Each structure stands twice: as C-alpha cells, then as structure tokens.
Amino acid sequence: MTERQSKSPKIDAPFPASAASSMFPMVPWAIGAQMPLTMLEGATRIQGEWARFLAERLTKDAEIQHQLFNCTSPTDAQQIGANFVHDIVSDYLTETARITAMGSQVSQGAGLDV
C-alpha cells in the first residue's frame, strides 16, 4: 500500500485579511457597525431579565403549592387560588411592560426607529 501524505493546502487569499474589516458594512444585517453588538447586548439583558422573572415566578408558585397543601378549608383554598390568579396576571403584565421597554431601548440604541 502507498502512504498518503497530508499536506496543508496553500490558500491564496484574493485580498489581505486586513481588508475584511472594510467589508463589514457590506454584510446585509449590518446597518451600522454598532448595531449587531447593541442588539446582542440587548438580547442578553432581556434574556437575563426573563430568567430572573421565571425564577421569581417559580418560587412564588412553590409557595402557593405549600399554602394549598396546608389550608384547612375549601374557602381557604378558594381564596388562595383567587389571590394566585390576581398575582400571576399582575406579575406577567408588569414583566411584559418591562421587557417591552427594554426591547424599545435596544432598538433605539441600535439606530432603529420603532
């Protein structure tokens, strides 16, 4: 058998690597040099806020379960359920407003008019 020799192929670049930065504005999703970075940072902040909210909601949900397990009458259970529905609707509406405001700030920071 013959042995195969692996050689790295020589790559002849049509232009120097330093020219790549000048081509950045030609990328379709790059309206401005700052936009992709601003969008990524904003998305990261929004995801962090959403994760914080979910962790808080899960803690509250666990507390509600504990209250339901320890209630002594159907009236108590009904009151706990009513309070839960009120609180969860309020929490989600507040969080929706918060995330919407964050998204608006991100789009304005990226130079997009919304």
Backbone as XML, in Angstrom:
<?xml version="1.0"?>
<chain id="A" units="angstrom">
  <residue number="1" name="MET">
    <atom name="N" x="0.821" y="-1.173" z="0.000"/>
    <atom name="CA" x="0.000" y="0.000" z="0.000"/>
    <atom name="C" x="0.869" y="1.240" z="0.000"/>
  </residue>
  <residue number="2" name="THR">
    <atom name="N" x="0.284" y="2.253" z="-0.491"/>
    <atom name="CA" x="1.028" y="3.512" z="-0.503"/>
    <atom name="C" x="0.556" y="4.377" z="0.647"/>
  </residue>
  <residue number="3" name="GLU">
    <atom name="N" x="1.487" y="5.123" z="1.165"/>
    <atom name="CA" x="1.153" y="6.018" z="2.266"/>
    <atom name="C" x="0.669" y="7.344" z="1.717"/>
  </residue>
  <residue number="4" name="ARG">
    <atom name="N" x="-0.355" y="7.850" z="2.370"/>
    <atom name="CA" x="-0.853" y="9.169" z="1.974"/>
    <atom name="C" x="-0.151" y="10.220" z="2.812"/>
  </residue>
  <residue number="5" name="GLN">
    <atom name="N" x="0.335" y="11.174" z="2.170"/>
    <atom name="CA" x="0.948" y="12.286" z="2.883"/>
    <atom name="C" x="-0.055" y="13.432" z="2.905"/>
  </residue>
  <residue number="6" name="SER">
    <atom name="N" x="-0.291" y="13.889" z="4.085"/>
    <atom name="CA" x="-1.229" y="15.011" z="4.159"/>
    <atom name="C" x="-0.431" y="16.304" z="4.226"/>
  </residue>
  <residue number="7" name="LYS">
    <atom name="N" x="-0.724" y="17.131" z="3.321"/>
    <atom name="CA" x="-0.113" y="18.451" z="3.289"/>
    <atom name="C" x="-1.234" y="19.471" z="3.382"/>
  </residue>
  <residue number="8" name="SER">
    <atom name="N" x="-0.975" y="20.520" z="4.125"/>
    <atom name="CA" x="-1.989" y="21.559" z="4.163"/>
    <atom name="C" x="-1.990" y="22.278" z="2.834"/>
  </residue>
  <residue number="9" name="PRO">
    <atom name="N" x="-3.169" y="22.453" z="2.317"/>
    <atom name="CA" x="-3.236" y="23.162" z="1.041"/>
    <atom name="C" x="-2.886" y="24.634" z="1.242"/>
  </residue>
  <residue number="10" name="LYS">
    <atom name="N" x="-2.233" y="25.172" z="0.279"/>
    <atom name="CA" x="-1.886" y="26.582" z="0.341"/>
    <atom name="C" x="-3.105" y="27.377" z="-0.119"/>
  </residue>
  <residue number="11" name="ILE">
    <atom name="N" x="-3.466" y="28.332" z="0.684"/>
    <atom name="CA" x="-4.629" y="29.147" z="0.352"/>
    <atom name="C" x="-4.135" y="30.505" z="-0.108"/>
  </residue>
  <residue number="12" name="ASP">
    <atom name="N" x="-4.456" y="30.809" z="-1.318"/>
    <atom name="CA" x="-4.110" y="32.120" z="-1.853"/>
    <atom name="C" x="-5.322" y="33.027" z="-1.671"/>
  </residue>
  <residue number="13" name="ALA">
    <atom name="N" x="-5.215" y="33.931" z="-0.738"/>
    <atom name="CA" x="-6.322" y="34.843" z="-0.477"/>
    <atom name="C" x="-6.347" y="35.928" z="-1.543"/>
  </residue>
  <residue number="14" name="PRO">
    <atom name="N" x="-7.526" y="36.259" z="-2.063"/>
    <atom name="CA" x="-7.615" y="37.297" z="-3.083"/>
    <atom name="C" x="-7.367" y="38.694" z="-2.526"/>
  </residue>
  <residue number="15" name="PHE">
    <atom name="N" x="-7.462" y="38.835" z="-1.220"/>
    <atom name="CA" x="-7.191" y="40.132" z="-0.604"/>
    <atom name="C" x="-6.662" y="39.878" z="0.801"/>
  </residue>
  <residue number="16" name="PRO">
    <atom name="N" x="-5.913" y="40.801" z="1.351"/>
    <atom name="CA" x="-5.347" y="40.596" z="2.690"/>
    <atom name="C" x="-6.444" y="40.570" z="3.757"/>
  </residue>
  <residue number="17" name="ALA">
    <atom name="N" x="-6.151" y="39.888" z="4.855"/>
    <atom name="CA" x="-7.123" y="39.771" z="5.945"/>
    <atom name="C" x="-7.510" y="41.129" z="6.508"/>
  </residue>
  <residue number="18" name="SER">
    <atom name="N" x="-6.606" y="42.081" z="6.447"/>
    <atom name="CA" x="-6.914" y="43.409" z="6.983"/>
    <atom name="C" x="-8.035" y="44.089" z="6.198"/>
  </residue>
  <residue number="19" name="ALA">
    <atom name="N" x="-8.266" y="43.644" z="4.989"/>
    <atom name="CA" x="-9.324" y="44.242" z="4.178"/>
    <atom name="C" x="-10.705" y="43.760" z="4.605"/>
  </residue>
  <residue number="20" name="ALA">
    <atom name="N" x="-10.775" y="42.694" z="5.406"/>
    <atom name="CA" x="-12.067" y="42.148" z="5.817"/>
    <atom name="C" x="-12.872" y="43.161" z="6.622"/>
  </residue>
  <residue number="21" name="SER">
    <atom name="N" x="-12.200" y="43.955" z="7.441"/>
    <atom name="CA" x="-12.935" y="44.926" z="8.256"/>
    <atom name="C" x="-13.609" y="45.988" z="7.395"/>
  </residue>
  <residue number="22" name="SER">
    <atom name="N" x="-13.020" y="46.290" z="6.256"/>
    <atom name="CA" x="-13.643" y="47.287" z="5.392"/>
    <atom name="C" x="-14.861" y="46.724" z="4.678"/>
  </residue>
  <residue number="23" name="MET">
    <atom name="N" x="-14.994" y="45.387" z="4.664"/>
    <atom name="CA" x="-16.145" y="44.767" z="4.011"/>
    <atom name="C" x="-17.319" y="44.609" z="4.975"/>
  </residue>
  <residue number="24" name="PHE">
    <atom name="N" x="-17.110" y="44.841" z="6.271"/>
    <atom name="CA" x="-18.158" y="44.635" z="7.265"/>
    <atom name="C" x="-19.457" y="45.364" z="6.926"/>
  </residue>
  <residue number="25" name="PRO">
    <atom name="N" x="-19.400" y="46.634" z="6.504"/>
    <atom name="CA" x="-20.657" y="47.316" z="6.184"/>
    <atom name="C" x="-21.415" y="46.685" z="5.020"/>
  </residue>
  <residue number="26" name="MET">
    <atom name="N" x="-20.772" y="45.818" z="4.250"/>
    <atom name="CA" x="-21.446" y="45.191" z="3.118"/>
    <atom name="C" x="-22.320" y="44.015" z="3.552"/>
  </residue>
  <residue number="27" name="VAL">
    <atom name="N" x="-22.144" y="43.543" z="4.777"/>
    <atom name="CA" x="-22.946" y="42.437" z="5.273"/>
    <atom name="C" x="-24.383" y="42.929" z="5.405"/>
  </residue>
  <residue number="28" name="PRO">
    <atom name="N" x="-25.364" y="42.188" z="4.875"/>
    <atom name="CA" x="-26.745" y="42.688" z="4.834"/>
    <atom name="C" x="-27.335" y="43.065" z="6.186"/>
  </residue>
  <residue number="29" name="TRP">
    <atom name="N" x="-26.997" y="42.344" z="7.249"/>
    <atom name="CA" x="-27.612" y="42.624" z="8.542"/>
    <atom name="C" x="-26.904" y="43.718" z="9.310"/>
  </residue>
  <residue number="30" name="ALA">
    <atom name="N" x="-25.866" y="44.295" z="8.739"/>
    <atom name="CA" x="-25.104" y="45.333" z="9.438"/>
    <atom name="C" x="-25.485" y="46.706" z="8.909"/>
  </residue>
  <residue number="31" name="ILE">
    <atom name="N" x="-26.456" y="47.328" z="9.540"/>
    <atom name="CA" x="-26.832" y="48.676" z="9.141"/>
    <atom name="C" x="-25.746" y="49.649" z="9.563"/>
  </residue>
  <residue number="32" name="GLY">
    <atom name="N" x="-25.217" y="49.424" z="10.725"/>
    <atom name="CA" x="-24.117" y="50.227" z="11.239"/>
    <atom name="C" x="-23.185" y="49.310" z="11.997"/>
  </residue>
  <residue number="33" name="ALA">
    <atom name="N" x="-21.987" y="49.737" z="12.204"/>
    <atom name="CA" x="-21.011" y="48.872" z="12.868"/>
    <atom name="C" x="-21.429" y="48.546" z="14.298"/>
  </residue>
  <residue number="34" name="GLN">
    <atom name="N" x="-22.171" y="49.416" z="14.945"/>
    <atom name="CA" x="-22.552" y="49.217" z="16.341"/>
    <atom name="C" x="-23.813" y="48.371" z="16.486"/>
  </residue>
  <residue number="35" name="MET">
    <atom name="N" x="-24.633" y="48.279" z="15.452"/>
    <atom name="CA" x="-25.926" y="47.613" z="15.577"/>
    <atom name="C" x="-25.847" y="46.165" z="16.052"/>
  </residue>
  <residue number="36" name="PRO">
    <atom name="N" x="-25.027" y="45.307" z="15.442"/>
    <atom name="CA" x="-25.022" y="43.910" z="15.901"/>
    <atom name="C" x="-24.613" y="43.774" z="17.362"/>
  </residue>
  <residue number="37" name="LEU">
    <atom name="N" x="-23.639" y="44.545" z="17.800"/>
    <atom name="CA" x="-23.194" y="44.491" z="19.190"/>
    <atom name="C" x="-24.294" y="44.977" z="20.125"/>
  </residue>
  <residue number="38" name="THR">
    <atom name="N" x="-24.938" y="46.063" z="19.765"/>
    <atom name="CA" x="-26.024" y="46.605" z="20.577"/>
    <atom name="C" x="-27.172" y="45.611" z="20.675"/>
  </residue>
  <residue number="39" name="MET">
    <atom name="N" x="-27.519" y="44.974" z="19.562"/>
    <atom name="CA" x="-28.614" y="44.002" z="19.558"/>
    <atom name="C" x="-28.265" y="42.791" z="20.417"/>
  </residue>
  <residue number="40" name="LEU">
    <atom name="N" x="-27.037" y="42.322" z="20.319"/>
    <atom name="CA" x="-26.616" y="41.160" z="21.103"/>
    <atom name="C" x="-26.619" y="41.474" z="22.598"/>
  </residue>
  <residue number="41" name="GLU">
    <atom name="N" x="-26.088" y="42.625" z="22.957"/>
    <atom name="CA" x="-26.089" y="43.023" z="24.370"/>
    <atom name="C" x="-27.517" y="43.181" z="24.888"/>
  </residue>
  <residue number="42" name="GLY">
    <atom name="N" x="-28.365" y="43.774" z="24.081"/>
    <atom name="CA" x="-29.763" y="43.955" z="24.483"/>
    <atom name="C" x="-30.488" y="42.635" z="24.646"/>
  </residue>
  <residue number="43" name="ALA">
    <atom name="N" x="-30.270" y="41.725" z="23.703"/>
    <atom name="CA" x="-30.907" y="40.406" z="23.799"/>
    <atom name="C" x="-30.431" y="39.671" z="25.042"/>
  </residue>
  <residue number="44" name="THR">
    <atom name="N" x="-29.164" y="39.823" z="25.370"/>
    <atom name="CA" x="-28.620" y="39.184" z="26.571"/>
    <atom name="C" x="-29.259" y="39.763" z="27.831"/>
  </residue>
  <residue number="45" name="ARG">
    <atom name="N" x="-29.423" y="41.078" z="27.872"/>
    <atom name="CA" x="-30.073" y="41.708" z="29.033"/>
    <atom name="C" x="-31.529" y="41.254" z="29.158"/>
  </residue>
  <residue number="46" name="ILE">
    <atom name="N" x="-32.225" y="41.182" z="28.033"/>
    <atom name="CA" x="-33.628" y="40.757" z="28.054"/>
    <atom name="C" x="-33.740" y="39.306" z="28.505"/>
  </residue>
  <residue number="47" name="GLN">
    <atom name="N" x="-32.857" y="38.448" z="28.017"/>
    <atom name="CA" x="-32.883" y="37.045" z="28.442"/>
    <atom name="C" x="-32.585" y="36.920" z="29.935"/>
  </residue>
  <residue number="48" name="GLY">
    <atom name="N" x="-31.660" y="37.724" z="30.430"/>
    <atom name="CA" x="-31.359" y="37.714" z="31.861"/>
    <atom name="C" x="-32.554" y="38.158" z="32.690"/>
  </residue>
  <residue number="49" name="GLU">
    <atom name="N" x="-33.241" y="39.178" z="32.212"/>
    <atom name="CA" x="-34.443" y="39.659" z="32.906"/>
    <atom name="C" x="-35.529" y="38.582" z="32.899"/>
  </residue>
  <residue number="50" name="TRP">
    <atom name="N" x="-35.711" y="37.928" z="31.766"/>
    <atom name="CA" x="-36.722" y="36.870" z="31.663"/>
    <atom name="C" x="-36.373" y="35.705" z="32.592"/>
  </residue>
  <residue number="51" name="ALA">
    <atom name="N" x="-35.114" y="35.332" z="32.657"/>
    <atom name="CA" x="-34.687" y="34.244" z="33.550"/>
    <atom name="C" x="-34.921" y="34.628" z="35.009"/>
  </residue>
  <residue number="52" name="ARG">
    <atom name="N" x="-34.627" y="35.883" z="35.356"/>
    <atom name="CA" x="-34.876" y="36.356" z="36.714"/>
    <atom name="C" x="-36.362" y="36.275" z="37.049"/>
  </residue>
  <residue number="53" name="PHE">
    <atom name="N" x="-37.197" y="36.720" z="36.116"/>
    <atom name="CA" x="-38.642" y="36.694" z="36.331"/>
    <atom name="C" x="-39.145" y="35.264" z="36.509"/>
  </residue>
  <residue number="54" name="LEU">
    <atom name="N" x="-38.695" y="34.363" z="35.645"/>
    <atom name="CA" x="-39.144" y="32.973" z="35.758"/>
    <atom name="C" x="-38.721" y="32.347" z="37.081"/>
  </residue>
  <residue number="55" name="ALA">
    <atom name="N" x="-37.508" y="32.627" z="37.523"/>
    <atom name="CA" x="-37.053" y="32.090" z="38.809"/>
    <atom name="C" x="-37.930" y="32.622" z="39.948"/>
  </residue>
  <residue number="56" name="GLU">
    <atom name="N" x="-38.256" y="33.902" z="39.876"/>
    <atom name="CA" x="-39.122" y="34.506" z="40.894"/>
    <atom name="C" x="-40.521" y="33.891" z="40.853"/>
  </residue>
  <residue number="57" name="ARG">
    <atom name="N" x="-41.046" y="33.683" z="39.637"/>
    <atom name="CA" x="-42.383" y="33.093" z="39.496"/>
    <atom name="C" x="-42.401" y="31.662" z="40.024"/>
  </residue>
  <residue number="58" name="LEU">
    <atom name="N" x="-41.375" y="30.891" z="39.723"/>
    <atom name="CA" x="-41.328" y="29.508" z="40.204"/>
    <atom name="C" x="-41.288" y="29.460" z="41.728"/>
  </residue>
  <residue number="59" name="THR">
    <atom name="N" x="-40.579" y="30.391" z="42.332"/>
    <atom name="CA" x="-40.538" y="30.462" z="43.795"/>
    <atom name="C" x="-41.930" y="30.769" z="44.348"/>
  </residue>
  <residue number="60" name="LYS">
    <atom name="N" x="-42.606" y="31.737" z="43.735"/>
    <atom name="CA" x="-43.963" y="32.078" z="44.177"/>
    <atom name="C" x="-44.924" y="30.907" z="43.957"/>
  </residue>
  <residue number="61" name="ASP">
    <atom name="N" x="-44.784" y="30.208" z="42.833"/>
    <atom name="CA" x="-45.647" y="29.053" z="42.560"/>
    <atom name="C" x="-45.447" y="27.962" z="43.602"/>
  </residue>
  <residue number="62" name="ALA">
    <atom name="N" x="-44.208" y="27.748" z="44.008"/>
    <atom name="CA" x="-43.926" y="26.739" z="45.036"/>
    <atom name="C" x="-44.540" y="27.152" z="46.374"/>
  </residue>
  <residue number="63" name="GLU">
    <atom name="N" x="-44.493" y="28.444" z="46.674"/>
    <atom name="CA" x="-45.108" y="28.933" z="47.914"/>
    <atom name="C" x="-46.621" y="28.715" z="47.898"/>
  </residue>
  <residue number="64" name="ILE">
    <atom name="N" x="-47.237" y="28.940" z="46.747"/>
    <atom name="CA" x="-48.685" y="28.726" z="46.616"/>
    <atom name="C" x="-49.020" y="27.250" z="46.842"/>
  </residue>
  <residue number="65" name="GLN">
    <atom name="N" x="-48.221" y="26.366" z="46.265"/>
    <atom name="CA" x="-48.451" y="24.932" z="46.474"/>
    <atom name="C" x="-48.372" y="24.587" z="47.960"/>
  </residue>
  <residue number="66" name="HIS">
    <atom name="N" x="-47.395" y="25.155" z="48.627"/>
    <atom name="CA" x="-47.236" y="24.908" z="50.062"/>
    <atom name="C" x="-48.470" y="25.402" z="50.827"/>
  </residue>
  <residue number="67" name="GLN">
    <atom name="N" x="-48.962" y="26.581" z="50.465"/>
    <atom name="CA" x="-50.160" y="27.116" z="51.120"/>
    <atom name="C" x="-51.372" y="26.224" z="50.869"/>
  </residue>
  <residue number="68" name="LEU">
    <atom name="N" x="-51.510" y="25.737" z="49.630"/>
    <atom name="CA" x="-52.648" y="24.869" z="49.312"/>
    <atom name="C" x="-52.585" y="23.555" z="50.080"/>
  </residue>
  <residue number="69" name="PHE">
    <atom name="N" x="-51.401" y="22.999" z="50.218"/>
    <atom name="CA" x="-51.263" y="21.744" z="50.962"/>
    <atom name="C" x="-51.603" y="21.927" z="52.441"/>
  </residue>
  <residue number="70" name="ASN">
    <atom name="N" x="-51.386" y="23.128" z="52.951"/>
    <atom name="CA" x="-51.605" y="23.375" z="54.377"/>
    <atom name="C" x="-52.938" y="24.052" z="54.703"/>
  </residue>
  <residue number="71" name="CYS">
    <atom name="N" x="-53.756" y="24.335" z="53.694"/>
    <atom name="CA" x="-55.024" y="25.002" z="54.000"/>
    <atom name="C" x="-55.987" y="24.015" z="54.668"/>
  </residue>
  <residue number="72" name="THR">
    <atom name="N" x="-56.911" y="24.562" z="55.433"/>
    <atom name="CA" x="-57.782" y="23.711" z="56.253"/>
    <atom name="C" x="-59.226" y="23.674" z="55.786"/>
  </residue>
  <residue number="73" name="SER">
    <atom name="N" x="-59.575" y="24.528" z="54.826"/>
    <atom name="CA" x="-60.967" y="24.528" z="54.366"/>
    <atom name="C" x="-61.032" y="24.861" z="52.878"/>
  </residue>
  <residue number="74" name="PRO">
    <atom name="N" x="-62.126" y="24.480" z="52.231"/>
    <atom name="CA" x="-62.295" y="24.835" z="50.818"/>
    <atom name="C" x="-62.315" y="26.351" z="50.599"/>
  </residue>
  <residue number="75" name="THR">
    <atom name="N" x="-62.812" y="27.086" z="51.566"/>
    <atom name="CA" x="-62.837" y="28.547" z="51.453"/>
    <atom name="C" x="-61.416" y="29.106" z="51.422"/>
  </residue>
  <residue number="76" name="ASP">
    <atom name="N" x="-60.548" y="28.549" z="52.257"/>
    <atom name="CA" x="-59.138" y="28.965" z="52.241"/>
    <atom name="C" x="-58.504" y="28.666" z="50.883"/>
  </residue>
  <residue number="77" name="ALA">
    <atom name="N" x="-58.784" y="27.475" z="50.373"/>
    <atom name="CA" x="-58.218" y="27.082" z="49.074"/>
    <atom name="C" x="-58.715" y="28.001" z="47.966"/>
  </residue>
  <residue number="78" name="GLN">
    <atom name="N" x="-59.992" y="28.361" z="48.028"/>
    <atom name="CA" x="-60.553" y="29.260" z="47.024"/>
    <atom name="C" x="-59.893" y="30.638" z="47.108"/>
  </residue>
  <residue number="79" name="GLN">
    <atom name="N" x="-59.689" y="31.128" z="48.309"/>
    <atom name="CA" x="-59.046" y="32.441" z="48.488"/>
    <atom name="C" x="-57.593" y="32.407" z="48.002"/>
  </residue>
  <residue number="80" name="ILE">
    <atom name="N" x="-56.893" y="31.334" z="48.310"/>
    <atom name="CA" x="-55.506" y="31.180" z="47.847"/>
    <atom name="C" x="-55.466" y="31.164" z="46.323"/>
  </residue>
  <residue number="81" name="GLY">
    <atom name="N" x="-56.400" y="30.436" z="45.707"/>
    <atom name="CA" x="-56.468" y="30.375" z="44.243"/>
    <atom name="C" x="-56.774" y="31.725" z="43.624"/>
  </residue>
  <residue number="82" name="ALA">
    <atom name="N" x="-57.712" y="32.457" z="44.216"/>
    <atom name="CA" x="-58.064" y="33.781" z="43.697"/>
    <atom name="C" x="-56.878" y="34.741" z="43.804"/>
  </residue>
  <residue number="83" name="ASN">
    <atom name="N" x="-56.192" y="34.700" z="44.939"/>
    <atom name="CA" x="-55.003" y="35.549" z="45.106"/>
    <atom name="C" x="-53.917" y="35.176" z="44.104"/>
  </residue>
  <residue number="84" name="PHE">
    <atom name="N" x="-53.769" y="33.878" z="43.862"/>
    <atom name="CA" x="-52.765" y="33.403" z="42.910"/>
    <atom name="C" x="-53.047" y="33.948" z="41.513"/>
  </residue>
  <residue number="85" name="VAL">
    <atom name="N" x="-54.302" y="33.837" z="41.075"/>
    <atom name="CA" x="-54.658" y="34.326" z="39.735"/>
    <atom name="C" x="-54.411" y="35.831" z="39.639"/>
  </residue>
  <residue number="86" name="HIS">
    <atom name="N" x="-54.808" y="36.568" z="40.646"/>
    <atom name="CA" x="-54.593" y="38.016" z="40.649"/>
    <atom name="C" x="-53.100" y="38.341" z="40.566"/>
  </residue>
  <residue number="87" name="ASP">
    <atom name="N" x="-52.304" y="37.672" z="41.388"/>
    <atom name="CA" x="-50.861" y="37.940" z="41.428"/>
    <atom name="C" x="-50.166" y="37.557" z="40.130"/>
  </residue>
  <residue number="88" name="ILE">
    <atom name="N" x="-50.541" y="36.417" z="39.565"/>
    <atom name="CA" x="-49.843" y="35.970" z="38.357"/>
    <atom name="C" x="-50.158" y="36.882" z="37.173"/>
  </residue>
  <residue number="89" name="VAL">
    <atom name="N" x="-51.419" y="37.313" z="37.058"/>
    <atom name="CA" x="-51.772" y="38.235" z="35.972"/>
    <atom name="C" x="-51.020" y="39.552" z="36.147"/>
  </residue>
  <residue number="90" name="SER">
    <atom name="N" x="-50.989" y="40.054" z="37.353"/>
    <atom name="CA" x="-50.269" y="41.297" z="37.631"/>
    <atom name="C" x="-48.777" y="41.157" z="37.329"/>
  </residue>
  <residue number="91" name="ASP">
    <atom name="N" x="-48.182" y="40.050" z="37.770"/>
    <atom name="CA" x="-46.748" y="39.830" z="37.540"/>
    <atom name="C" x="-46.418" y="39.755" z="36.053"/>
  </residue>
  <residue number="92" name="TYR">
    <atom name="N" x="-47.227" y="39.006" z="35.289"/>
    <atom name="CA" x="-46.945" y="38.869" z="33.863"/>
    <atom name="C" x="-47.169" y="40.181" z="33.117"/>
  </residue>
  <residue number="93" name="LEU">
    <atom name="N" x="-48.188" y="40.946" z="33.488"/>
    <atom name="CA" x="-48.392" y="42.248" z="32.845"/>
    <atom name="C" x="-47.227" y="43.194" z="33.130"/>
  </residue>
  <residue number="94" name="THR">
    <atom name="N" x="-46.774" y="43.211" z="34.363"/>
    <atom name="CA" x="-45.638" y="44.059" z="34.735"/>
    <atom name="C" x="-44.380" y="43.640" z="33.986"/>
  </residue>
  <residue number="95" name="GLU">
    <atom name="N" x="-44.143" y="42.335" z="33.911"/>
    <atom name="CA" x="-42.943" y="41.840" z="33.225"/>
    <atom name="C" x="-43.013" y="42.105" z="31.725"/>
  </residue>
  <residue number="96" name="THR">
    <atom name="N" x="-44.203" y="41.969" z="31.148"/>
    <atom name="CA" x="-44.363" y="42.266" z="29.724"/>
    <atom name="C" x="-44.016" y="43.725" z="29.442"/>
  </residue>
  <residue number="97" name="ALA">
    <atom name="N" x="-44.491" y="44.625" z="30.288"/>
    <atom name="CA" x="-44.170" y="46.049" z="30.118"/>
    <atom name="C" x="-42.673" y="46.290" z="30.267"/>
  </residue>
  <residue number="98" name="ARG">
    <atom name="N" x="-42.050" y="45.621" z="31.232"/>
    <atom name="CA" x="-40.613" y="45.797" z="31.468"/>
    <atom name="C" x="-39.804" y="45.310" z="30.258"/>
  </residue>
  <residue number="99" name="ILE">
    <atom name="N" x="-40.138" y="44.143" z="29.739"/>
    <atom name="CA" x="-39.383" y="43.591" z="28.607"/>
    <atom name="C" x="-39.645" y="44.399" z="27.338"/>
  </residue>
  <residue number="100" name="THR">
    <atom name="N" x="-40.872" y="44.878" z="27.172"/>
    <atom name="CA" x="-41.175" y="45.722" z="26.018"/>
    <atom name="C" x="-40.351" y="47.005" z="26.061"/>
  </residue>
  <residue number="101" name="ALA">
    <atom name="N" x="-40.245" y="47.605" z="27.236"/>
    <atom name="CA" x="-39.431" y="48.823" z="27.383"/>
    <atom name="C" x="-37.962" y="48.528" z="27.091"/>
  </residue>
  <residue number="102" name="MET">
    <atom name="N" x="-37.471" y="47.384" z="27.565"/>
    <atom name="CA" x="-36.079" y="47.013" z="27.293"/>
    <atom name="C" x="-35.860" y="46.822" z="25.794"/>
  </residue>
  <residue number="103" name="GLY">
    <atom name="N" x="-36.807" y="46.175" z="25.124"/>
    <atom name="CA" x="-36.696" y="45.971" z="23.679"/>
    <atom name="C" x="-36.708" y="47.281" z="22.920"/>
  </residue>
  <residue number="104" name="SER">
    <atom name="N" x="-37.519" y="48.212" z="23.378"/>
    <atom name="CA" x="-37.560" y="49.528" z="22.747"/>
    <atom name="C" x="-36.229" y="50.255" z="22.906"/>
  </residue>
  <residue number="105" name="GLN">
    <atom name="N" x="-35.643" y="50.162" z="24.097"/>
    <atom name="CA" x="-34.335" y="50.785" z="24.329"/>
    <atom name="C" x="-33.263" y="50.157" z="23.446"/>
  </residue>
  <residue number="106" name="VAL">
    <atom name="N" x="-33.322" y="48.844" z="23.276"/>
    <atom name="CA" x="-32.340" y="48.160" z="22.432"/>
    <atom name="C" x="-32.471" y="48.629" z="20.990"/>
  </residue>
  <residue number="107" name="SER">
    <atom name="N" x="-33.703" y="48.687" z="20.487"/>
    <atom name="CA" x="-33.876" y="49.089" z="19.091"/>
    <atom name="C" x="-33.455" y="50.539" z="18.874"/>
  </residue>
  <residue number="108" name="GLN">
    <atom name="N" x="-33.705" y="51.401" z="19.844"/>
    <atom name="CA" x="-33.265" y="52.790" z="19.723"/>
    <atom name="C" x="-31.744" y="52.888" z="19.784"/>
  </residue>
  <residue number="109" name="GLY">
    <atom name="N" x="-31.124" y="52.081" z="20.645"/>
    <atom name="CA" x="-29.666" y="52.078" z="20.752"/>
    <atom name="C" x="-28.991" y="51.529" z="19.510"/>
  </residue>
  <residue number="110" name="ALA">
    <atom name="N" x="-29.717" y="50.679" z="18.776"/>
    <atom name="CA" x="-29.162" y="50.106" z="17.555"/>
    <atom name="C" x="-29.407" y="51.002" z="16.349"/>
  </residue>
  <residue number="111" name="GLY">
    <atom name="N" x="-30.099" y="52.105" z="16.571"/>
    <atom name="CA" x="-30.346" y="53.028" z="15.466"/>
    <atom name="C" x="-31.589" y="52.699" z="14.674"/>
  </residue>
  <residue number="112" name="LEU">
    <atom name="N" x="-32.462" y="51.875" z="15.231"/>
    <atom name="CA" x="-33.711" y="51.529" z="14.554"/>
    <atom name="C" x="-34.831" y="52.353" z="15.162"/>
  </residue>
  <residue number="113" name="ASP">
    <atom name="N" x="-35.639" y="52.955" z="14.341"/>
    <atom name="CA" x="-36.790" y="53.707" z="14.847"/>
    <atom name="C" x="-37.986" y="52.783" z="14.887"/>
  </residue>
  <residue number="114" name="VAL">
    <atom name="N" x="-38.552" y="52.645" z="16.075"/>
    <atom name="CA" x="-39.710" y="51.757" z="16.245"/>
    <atom name="C" x="-40.924" y="52.582" z="16.557"/>
  </residue>
</chain>
